[in-house]
Amino acid sequence: MSDVAQIRINELARELEVKARAILELLPGFGVTEKKTHSSSVDVDVAEKLRKHFQGLGA
């Protein structure tokens, strides 16, 4: 198990009220190069960047 805290992409999508696909499409831009699915997890630092991205769109 990884030492880095993580959150599932589908949980993050639900929190942000966006489709998991929207998050998956943005991951390469945030430096996530490995293949991910909606049930995969991302590090909390990436999740925070995604939160800021989507909150910026809603502002």
mmCIF file of the N, C-alpha and C atoms, coordinates in Angstrom:
data_MODEL
# 
_entry.id   MODEL 
# 
loop_
_atom_site.group_PDB 
_atom_site.id 
_atom_site.type_symbol 
_atom_site.label_atom_id 
_atom_site.label_alt_id 
_atom_site.label_comp_id 
_atom_site.label_asym_id 
_atom_site.label_entity_id 
_atom_site.label_seq_id 
_atom_site.pdbx_PDB_ins_code 
_atom_site.Cartn_x 
_atom_site.Cartn_y 
_atom_site.Cartn_z 
_atom_site.occupancy 
_atom_site.B_iso_or_equiv 
_atom_site.pdbx_formal_charge 
_atom_site.auth_seq_id 
_atom_site.auth_comp_id 
_atom_site.auth_asym_id 
_atom_site.auth_atom_id 
_atom_site.pdbx_PDB_model_num 
ATOM 1   N N  . MET A 1 1  ? 0.836   -1.188 0.000   1.00 0.00 ? 1  MET A N  1 
ATOM 2   C CA . MET A 1 1  ? 0.000   0.000  0.000   1.00 0.00 ? 1  MET A CA 1 
ATOM 3   C C  . MET A 1 1  ? 0.878   1.247  0.000   1.00 0.00 ? 1  MET A C  1 
ATOM 4   N N  . SER A 1 2  ? 0.435   2.256  -0.703  1.00 0.00 ? 2  SER A N  1 
ATOM 5   C CA . SER A 1 2  ? 1.200   3.486  -0.847  1.00 0.00 ? 2  SER A CA 1 
ATOM 6   C C  . SER A 1 2  ? 1.139   4.324  0.430   1.00 0.00 ? 2  SER A C  1 
ATOM 7   N N  . ASP A 1 3  ? 2.209   5.072  0.683   1.00 0.00 ? 3  ASP A N  1 
ATOM 8   C CA . ASP A 1 3  ? 2.241   5.967  1.835   1.00 0.00 ? 3  ASP A CA 1 
ATOM 9   C C  . ASP A 1 3  ? 1.481   7.264  1.566   1.00 0.00 ? 3  ASP A C  1 
ATOM 10  N N  . VAL A 1 4  ? 1.227   7.543  0.294   1.00 0.00 ? 4  VAL A N  1 
ATOM 11  C CA . VAL A 1 4  ? 0.572   8.790  -0.096  1.00 0.00 ? 4  VAL A CA 1 
ATOM 12  C C  . VAL A 1 4  ? -0.942  8.619  -0.007  1.00 0.00 ? 4  VAL A C  1 
ATOM 13  N N  . ALA A 1 5  ? -1.606  9.586  0.609   1.00 0.00 ? 5  ALA A N  1 
ATOM 14  C CA . ALA A 1 5  ? -3.068  9.544  0.707   1.00 0.00 ? 5  ALA A CA 1 
ATOM 15  C C  . ALA A 1 5  ? -3.668  9.700  -0.683  1.00 0.00 ? 5  ALA A C  1 
ATOM 16  N N  . GLN A 1 6  ? -4.747  8.969  -0.921  1.00 0.00 ? 6  GLN A N  1 
ATOM 17  C CA . GLN A 1 6  ? -5.378  8.993  -2.236  1.00 0.00 ? 6  GLN A CA 1 
ATOM 18  C C  . GLN A 1 6  ? -6.892  9.078  -2.110  1.00 0.00 ? 6  GLN A C  1 
ATOM 19  N N  . ILE A 1 7  ? -7.525  9.477  -3.211  1.00 0.00 ? 7  ILE A N  1 
ATOM 20  C CA . ILE A 1 7  ? -8.980  9.532  -3.285  1.00 0.00 ? 7  ILE A CA 1 
ATOM 21  C C  . ILE A 1 7  ? -9.397  8.913  -4.612  1.00 0.00 ? 7  ILE A C  1 
ATOM 22  N N  . ARG A 1 8  ? -10.493 8.188  -4.590  1.00 0.00 ? 8  ARG A N  1 
ATOM 23  C CA . ARG A 1 8  ? -10.984 7.566  -5.826  1.00 0.00 ? 8  ARG A CA 1 
ATOM 24  C C  . ARG A 1 8  ? -11.543 8.637  -6.756  1.00 0.00 ? 8  ARG A C  1 
ATOM 25  N N  . ILE A 1 9  ? -11.305 8.431  -8.036  1.00 0.00 ? 9  ILE A N  1 
ATOM 26  C CA . ILE A 1 9  ? -11.751 9.393  -9.039  1.00 0.00 ? 9  ILE A CA 1 
ATOM 27  C C  . ILE A 1 9  ? -13.269 9.537  -9.016  1.00 0.00 ? 9  ILE A C  1 
ATOM 28  N N  . ASN A 1 10 ? -13.995 8.423  -8.864  1.00 0.00 ? 10 ASN A N  1 
ATOM 29  C CA . ASN A 1 10 ? -15.457 8.537  -8.858  1.00 0.00 ? 10 ASN A CA 1 
ATOM 30  C C  . ASN A 1 10 ? -15.964 9.293  -7.633  1.00 0.00 ? 10 ASN A C  1 
ATOM 31  N N  . GLU A 1 11 ? -15.280 9.184  -6.499  1.00 0.00 ? 11 GLU A N  1 
ATOM 32  C CA . GLU A 1 11 ? -15.664 9.957  -5.309  1.00 0.00 ? 11 GLU A CA 1 
ATOM 33  C C  . GLU A 1 11 ? -15.403 11.441 -5.524  1.00 0.00 ? 11 GLU A C  1 
ATOM 34  N N  . LEU A 1 12 ? -14.268 11.755 -6.130  1.00 0.00 ? 12 LEU A N  1 
ATOM 35  C CA . LEU A 1 12 ? -13.926 13.145 -6.411  1.00 0.00 ? 12 LEU A CA 1 
ATOM 36  C C  . LEU A 1 12 ? -14.918 13.744 -7.407  1.00 0.00 ? 12 LEU A C  1 
ATOM 37  N N  . ALA A 1 13 ? -15.284 12.972 -8.414  1.00 0.00 ? 13 ALA A N  1 
ATOM 38  C CA . ALA A 1 13 ? -16.256 13.445 -9.410  1.00 0.00 ? 13 ALA A CA 1 
ATOM 39  C C  . ALA A 1 13 ? -17.595 13.751 -8.744  1.00 0.00 ? 13 ALA A C  1 
ATOM 40  N N  . ARG A 1 14 ? -18.023 12.885 -7.852  1.00 0.00 ? 14 ARG A N  1 
ATOM 41  C CA . ARG A 1 14 ? -19.284 13.104 -7.141  1.00 0.00 ? 14 ARG A CA 1 
ATOM 42  C C  . ARG A 1 14 ? -19.195 14.372 -6.295  1.00 0.00 ? 14 ARG A C  1 
ATOM 43  N N  . GLU A 1 15 ? -18.079 14.542 -5.606  1.00 0.00 ? 15 GLU A N  1 
ATOM 44  C CA . GLU A 1 15 ? -17.871 15.733 -4.767  1.00 0.00 ? 15 GLU A CA 1 
ATOM 45  C C  . GLU A 1 15 ? -17.928 17.012 -5.605  1.00 0.00 ? 15 GLU A C  1 
ATOM 46  N N  . LEU A 1 16 ? -17.300 16.970 -6.779  1.00 0.00 ? 16 LEU A N  1 
ATOM 47  C CA . LEU A 1 16 ? -17.209 18.160 -7.629  1.00 0.00 ? 16 LEU A CA 1 
ATOM 48  C C  . LEU A 1 16 ? -18.410 18.320 -8.559  1.00 0.00 ? 16 LEU A C  1 
ATOM 49  N N  . GLU A 1 17 ? -19.296 17.322 -8.548  1.00 0.00 ? 17 GLU A N  1 
ATOM 50  C CA . GLU A 1 17 ? -20.480 17.320 -9.400  1.00 0.00 ? 17 GLU A CA 1 
ATOM 51  C C  . GLU A 1 17 ? -20.109 17.417 -10.879 1.00 0.00 ? 17 GLU A C  1 
ATOM 52  N N  . VAL A 1 18 ? -19.123 16.606 -11.262 1.00 0.00 ? 18 VAL A N  1 
ATOM 53  C CA . VAL A 1 18 ? -18.715 16.493 -12.662 1.00 0.00 ? 18 VAL A CA 1 
ATOM 54  C C  . VAL A 1 18 ? -18.652 15.010 -13.010 1.00 0.00 ? 18 VAL A C  1 
ATOM 55  N N  . LYS A 1 19 ? -18.584 14.725 -14.291 1.00 0.00 ? 19 LYS A N  1 
ATOM 56  C CA . LYS A 1 19 ? -18.437 13.343 -14.744 1.00 0.00 ? 19 LYS A CA 1 
ATOM 57  C C  . LYS A 1 19 ? -16.999 12.888 -14.498 1.00 0.00 ? 19 LYS A C  1 
ATOM 58  N N  . ALA A 1 20 ? -16.847 11.627 -14.141 1.00 0.00 ? 20 ALA A N  1 
ATOM 59  C CA . ALA A 1 20 ? -15.512 11.067 -13.939 1.00 0.00 ? 20 ALA A CA 1 
ATOM 60  C C  . ALA A 1 20 ? -14.682 11.205 -15.209 1.00 0.00 ? 20 ALA A C  1 
ATOM 61  N N  . ARG A 1 21 ? -15.319 11.098 -16.361 1.00 0.00 ? 21 ARG A N  1 
ATOM 62  C CA . ARG A 1 21 ? -14.623 11.227 -17.648 1.00 0.00 ? 21 ARG A CA 1 
ATOM 63  C C  . ARG A 1 21 ? -13.924 12.589 -17.753 1.00 0.00 ? 21 ARG A C  1 
ATOM 64  N N  . ALA A 1 22 ? -14.565 13.650 -17.253 1.00 0.00 ? 22 ALA A N  1 
ATOM 65  C CA . ALA A 1 22 ? -13.960 14.989 -17.298 1.00 0.00 ? 22 ALA A CA 1 
ATOM 66  C C  . ALA A 1 22 ? -12.665 15.014 -16.492 1.00 0.00 ? 22 ALA A C  1 
ATOM 67  N N  . ILE A 1 23 ? -12.671 14.349 -15.360 1.00 0.00 ? 23 ILE A N  1 
ATOM 68  C CA . ILE A 1 23 ? -11.459 14.272 -14.532 1.00 0.00 ? 23 ILE A CA 1 
ATOM 69  C C  . ILE A 1 23 ? -10.398 13.452 -15.245 1.00 0.00 ? 23 ILE A C  1 
ATOM 70  N N  . LEU A 1 24 ? -10.791 12.309 -15.785 1.00 0.00 ? 24 LEU A N  1 
ATOM 71  C CA . LEU A 1 24 ? -9.837  11.435 -16.472 1.00 0.00 ? 24 LEU A CA 1 
ATOM 72  C C  . LEU A 1 24 ? -9.150  12.162 -17.629 1.00 0.00 ? 24 LEU A C  1 
ATOM 73  N N  . GLU A 1 25 ? -9.897  12.986 -18.342 1.00 0.00 ? 25 GLU A N  1 
ATOM 74  C CA . GLU A 1 25 ? -9.326  13.710 -19.480 1.00 0.00 ? 25 GLU A CA 1 
ATOM 75  C C  . GLU A 1 25 ? -8.317  14.768 -19.040 1.00 0.00 ? 25 GLU A C  1 
ATOM 76  N N  . LEU A 1 26 ? -8.458  15.284 -17.829 1.00 0.00 ? 26 LEU A N  1 
ATOM 77  C CA . LEU A 1 26 ? -7.546  16.320 -17.330 1.00 0.00 ? 26 LEU A CA 1 
ATOM 78  C C  . LEU A 1 26 ? -6.280  15.763 -16.685 1.00 0.00 ? 26 LEU A C  1 
ATOM 79  N N  . LEU A 1 27 ? -6.295  14.517 -16.284 1.00 0.00 ? 27 LEU A N  1 
ATOM 80  C CA . LEU A 1 27 ? -5.175  13.959 -15.521 1.00 0.00 ? 27 LEU A CA 1 
ATOM 81  C C  . LEU A 1 27 ? -3.811  14.112 -16.197 1.00 0.00 ? 27 LEU A C  1 
ATOM 82  N N  . PRO A 1 28 ? -3.685  13.879 -17.508 1.00 0.00 ? 28 PRO A N  1 
ATOM 83  C CA . PRO A 1 28 ? -2.354  14.058 -18.113 1.00 0.00 ? 28 PRO A CA 1 
ATOM 84  C C  . PRO A 1 28 ? -1.804  15.476 -17.934 1.00 0.00 ? 28 PRO A C  1 
ATOM 85  N N  . GLY A 1 29 ? -2.671  16.466 -17.938 1.00 0.00 ? 29 GLY A N  1 
ATOM 86  C CA . GLY A 1 29 ? -2.248  17.847 -17.733 1.00 0.00 ? 29 GLY A CA 1 
ATOM 87  C C  . GLY A 1 29 ? -1.751  18.120 -16.323 1.00 0.00 ? 29 GLY A C  1 
ATOM 88  N N  . PHE A 1 30 ? -2.109  17.244 -15.396 1.00 0.00 ? 30 PHE A N  1 
ATOM 89  C CA . PHE A 1 30 ? -1.658  17.374 -14.010 1.00 0.00 ? 30 PHE A CA 1 
ATOM 90  C C  . PHE A 1 30 ? -0.527  16.397 -13.701 1.00 0.00 ? 30 PHE A C  1 
ATOM 91  N N  . GLY A 1 31 ? 0.063   15.831 -14.750 1.00 0.00 ? 31 GLY A N  1 
ATOM 92  C CA . GLY A 1 31 ? 1.234   14.978 -14.571 1.00 0.00 ? 31 GLY A CA 1 
ATOM 93  C C  . GLY A 1 31 ? 0.940   13.524 -14.262 1.00 0.00 ? 31 GLY A C  1 
ATOM 94  N N  . VAL A 1 32 ? -0.315  13.107 -14.381 1.00 0.00 ? 32 VAL A N  1 
ATOM 95  C CA . VAL A 1 32 ? -0.665  11.706 -14.130 1.00 0.00 ? 32 VAL A CA 1 
ATOM 96  C C  . VAL A 1 32 ? -0.585  10.977 -15.467 1.00 0.00 ? 32 VAL A C  1 
ATOM 97  N N  . THR A 1 33 ? 0.431   10.143 -15.614 1.00 0.00 ? 33 THR A N  1 
ATOM 98  C CA . THR A 1 33 ? 0.670   9.502  -16.902 1.00 0.00 ? 33 THR A CA 1 
ATOM 99  C C  . THR A 1 33 ? 0.154   8.074  -16.978 1.00 0.00 ? 33 THR A C  1 
ATOM 100 N N  . GLU A 1 34 ? -0.031  7.423  -15.829 1.00 0.00 ? 34 GLU A N  1 
ATOM 101 C CA . GLU A 1 34 ? -0.506  6.040  -15.870 1.00 0.00 ? 34 GLU A CA 1 
ATOM 102 C C  . GLU A 1 34 ? -1.994  6.005  -16.225 1.00 0.00 ? 34 GLU A C  1 
ATOM 103 N N  . LYS A 1 35 ? -2.396  4.911  -16.843 1.00 0.00 ? 35 LYS A N  1 
ATOM 104 C CA . LYS A 1 35 ? -3.786  4.739  -17.267 1.00 0.00 ? 35 LYS A CA 1 
ATOM 105 C C  . LYS A 1 35 ? -4.683  4.663  -16.040 1.00 0.00 ? 35 LYS A C  1 
ATOM 106 N N  . LYS A 1 36 ? -5.751  5.440  -16.047 1.00 0.00 ? 36 LYS A N  1 
ATOM 107 C CA . LYS A 1 36 ? -6.682  5.475  -14.916 1.00 0.00 ? 36 LYS A CA 1 
ATOM 108 C C  . LYS A 1 36 ? -8.098  5.219  -15.403 1.00 0.00 ? 36 LYS A C  1 
ATOM 109 N N  . THR A 1 37 ? -8.930  4.709  -14.502 1.00 0.00 ? 37 THR A N  1 
ATOM 110 C CA . THR A 1 37 ? -10.357 4.544  -14.761 1.00 0.00 ? 37 THR A CA 1 
ATOM 111 C C  . THR A 1 37 ? -11.112 5.263  -13.642 1.00 0.00 ? 37 THR A C  1 
ATOM 112 N N  . HIS A 1 38 ? -12.431 5.300  -13.747 1.00 0.00 ? 38 HIS A N  1 
ATOM 113 C CA . HIS A 1 38 ? -13.229 5.990  -12.732 1.00 0.00 ? 38 HIS A CA 1 
ATOM 114 C C  . HIS A 1 38 ? -13.040 5.400  -11.341 1.00 0.00 ? 38 HIS A C  1 
ATOM 115 N N  . SER A 1 39 ? -12.663 4.130  -11.270 1.00 0.00 ? 39 SER A N  1 
ATOM 116 C CA . SER A 1 39 ? -12.485 3.498  -9.963  1.00 0.00 ? 39 SER A CA 1 
ATOM 117 C C  . SER A 1 39 ? -11.042 3.553  -9.471  1.00 0.00 ? 39 SER A C  1 
ATOM 118 N N  . SER A 1 40 ? -10.158 4.151  -10.261 1.00 0.00 ? 40 SER A N  1 
ATOM 119 C CA . SER A 1 40 ? -8.770  4.333  -9.833  1.00 0.00 ? 40 SER A CA 1 
ATOM 120 C C  . SER A 1 40 ? -8.694  5.460  -8.811  1.00 0.00 ? 40 SER A C  1 
ATOM 121 N N  . SER A 1 41 ? -7.543  5.565  -8.182  1.00 0.00 ? 41 SER A N  1 
ATOM 122 C CA . SER A 1 41 ? -7.321  6.627  -7.199  1.00 0.00 ? 41 SER A CA 1 
ATOM 123 C C  . SER A 1 41 ? -6.248  7.579  -7.688  1.00 0.00 ? 41 SER A C  1 
ATOM 124 N N  . VAL A 1 42 ? -6.322  8.812  -7.207  1.00 0.00 ? 42 VAL A N  1 
ATOM 125 C CA . VAL A 1 42 ? -5.279  9.802  -7.473  1.00 0.00 ? 42 VAL A CA 1 
ATOM 126 C C  . VAL A 1 42 ? -4.786  10.329 -6.132  1.00 0.00 ? 42 VAL A C  1 
ATOM 127 N N  . ASP A 1 43 ? -3.564  10.829 -6.126  1.00 0.00 ? 43 ASP A N  1 
ATOM 128 C CA . ASP A 1 43 ? -3.000  11.411 -4.914  1.00 0.00 ? 43 ASP A CA 1 
ATOM 129 C C  . ASP A 1 43 ? -3.810  12.642 -4.507  1.00 0.00 ? 43 ASP A C  1 
ATOM 130 N N  . VAL A 1 44 ? -3.836  12.924 -3.224  1.00 0.00 ? 44 VAL A N  1 
ATOM 131 C CA . VAL A 1 44 ? -4.620  14.062 -2.744  1.00 0.00 ? 44 VAL A CA 1 
ATOM 132 C C  . VAL A 1 44 ? -4.111  15.393 -3.295  1.00 0.00 ? 44 VAL A C  1 
ATOM 133 N N  . ASP A 1 45 ? -2.818  15.490 -3.603  1.00 0.00 ? 45 ASP A N  1 
ATOM 134 C CA . ASP A 1 45 ? -2.327  16.747 -4.176  1.00 0.00 ? 45 ASP A CA 1 
ATOM 135 C C  . ASP A 1 45 ? -2.896  16.963 -5.574  1.00 0.00 ? 45 ASP A C  1 
ATOM 136 N N  . VAL A 1 46 ? -3.028  15.893 -6.350  1.00 0.00 ? 46 VAL A N  1 
ATOM 137 C CA . VAL A 1 46 ? -3.658  15.990 -7.672  1.00 0.00 ? 46 VAL A CA 1 
ATOM 138 C C  . VAL A 1 46 ? -5.143  16.309 -7.499  1.00 0.00 ? 46 VAL A C  1 
ATOM 139 N N  . ALA A 1 47 ? -5.782  15.685 -6.524  1.00 0.00 ? 47 ALA A N  1 
ATOM 140 C CA . ALA A 1 47 ? -7.199  15.944 -6.262  1.00 0.00 ? 47 ALA A CA 1 
ATOM 141 C C  . ALA A 1 47 ? -7.415  17.414 -5.914  1.00 0.00 ? 47 ALA A C  1 
ATOM 142 N N  . GLU A 1 48 ? -6.509  17.989 -5.147  1.00 0.00 ? 48 GLU A N  1 
ATOM 143 C CA . GLU A 1 48 ? -6.638  19.401 -4.773  1.00 0.00 ? 48 GLU A CA 1 
ATOM 144 C C  . GLU A 1 48 ? -6.498  20.301 -6.000  1.00 0.00 ? 48 GLU A C  1 
ATOM 145 N N  . LYS A 1 49 ? -5.585  19.961 -6.898  1.00 0.00 ? 49 LYS A N  1 
ATOM 146 C CA . LYS A 1 49 ? -5.436  20.728 -8.143  1.00 0.00 ? 49 LYS A CA 1 
ATOM 147 C C  . LYS A 1 49 ? -6.708  20.639 -8.979  1.00 0.00 ? 49 LYS A C  1 
ATOM 148 N N  . LEU A 1 50 ? -7.301  19.450 -9.023  1.00 0.00 ? 50 LEU A N  1 
ATOM 149 C CA . LEU A 1 50 ? -8.548  19.270 -9.771  1.00 0.00 ? 50 LEU A CA 1 
ATOM 150 C C  . LEU A 1 50 ? -9.682  20.068 -9.135  1.00 0.00 ? 50 LEU A C  1 
ATOM 151 N N  . ARG A 1 51 ? -9.744  20.078 -7.812  1.00 0.00 ? 51 ARG A N  1 
ATOM 152 C CA . ARG A 1 51 ? -10.773 20.877 -7.122  1.00 0.00 ? 51 ARG A CA 1 
ATOM 153 C C  . ARG A 1 51 ? -10.643 22.346 -7.502  1.00 0.00 ? 51 ARG A C  1 
ATOM 154 N N  . LYS A 1 52 ? -9.423  22.856 -7.468  1.00 0.00 ? 52 LYS A N  1 
ATOM 155 C CA . LYS A 1 52 ? -9.195  24.263 -7.807  1.00 0.00 ? 52 LYS A CA 1 
ATOM 156 C C  . LYS A 1 52 ? -9.575  24.532 -9.259  1.00 0.00 ? 52 LYS A C  1 
ATOM 157 N N  . HIS A 1 53 ? -9.255  23.597 -10.144 1.00 0.00 ? 53 HIS A N  1 
ATOM 158 C CA . HIS A 1 53 ? -9.591  23.750 -11.560 1.00 0.00 ? 53 HIS A CA 1 
ATOM 159 C C  . HIS A 1 53 ? -11.102 23.867 -11.743 1.00 0.00 ? 53 HIS A C  1 
ATOM 160 N N  . PHE A 1 54 ? -11.844 22.926 -11.170 1.00 0.00 ? 54 PHE A N  1 
ATOM 161 C CA . PHE A 1 54 ? -13.293 22.920 -11.366 1.00 0.00 ? 54 PHE A CA 1 
ATOM 162 C C  . PHE A 1 54 ? -13.982 24.042 -10.603 1.00 0.00 ? 54 PHE A C  1 
ATOM 163 N N  . GLN A 1 55 ? -13.457 24.442 -9.459  1.00 0.00 ? 55 GLN A N  1 
ATOM 164 C CA . GLN A 1 55 ? -14.031 25.572 -8.732  1.00 0.00 ? 55 GLN A CA 1 
ATOM 165 C C  . GLN A 1 55 ? -13.809 26.860 -9.513  1.00 0.00 ? 55 GLN A C  1 
ATOM 166 N N  . GLY A 1 56 ? -12.683 26.943 -10.206 1.00 0.00 ? 56 GLY A N  1 
ATOM 167 C CA . GLY A 1 56 ? -12.403 28.110 -11.042 1.00 0.00 ? 56 GLY A CA 1 
ATOM 168 C C  . GLY A 1 56 ? -13.374 28.219 -12.202 1.00 0.00 ? 56 GLY A C  1 
ATOM 169 N N  . LEU A 1 57 ? -13.813 27.082 -12.722 1.00 0.00 ? 57 LEU A N  1 
ATOM 170 C CA . LEU A 1 57 ? -14.778 27.087 -13.822 1.00 0.00 ? 57 LEU A CA 1 
ATOM 171 C C  . LEU A 1 57 ? -16.151 27.531 -13.350 1.00 0.00 ? 57 LEU A C  1 
ATOM 172 N N  . GLY A 1 58 ? -16.474 27.225 -12.100 1.00 0.00 ? 58 GLY A N  1 
ATOM 173 C CA . GLY A 1 58 ? -17.790 27.558 -11.573 1.00 0.00 ? 58 GLY A CA 1 
ATOM 174 C C  . GLY A 1 58 ? -17.893 28.976 -11.048 1.00 0.00 ? 58 GLY A C  1 
ATOM 175 N N  . ALA A 1 59 ? -16.757 29.627 -10.891 1.00 0.00 ? 59 ALA A N  1 
ATOM 176 C CA . ALA A 1 59 ? -16.752 30.976 -10.297 1.00 0.00 ? 59 ALA A CA 1 
ATOM 177 C C  . ALA A 1 59 ? -17.213 32.034 -11.272 1.00 0.00 ? 59 ALA A C  1 
# 
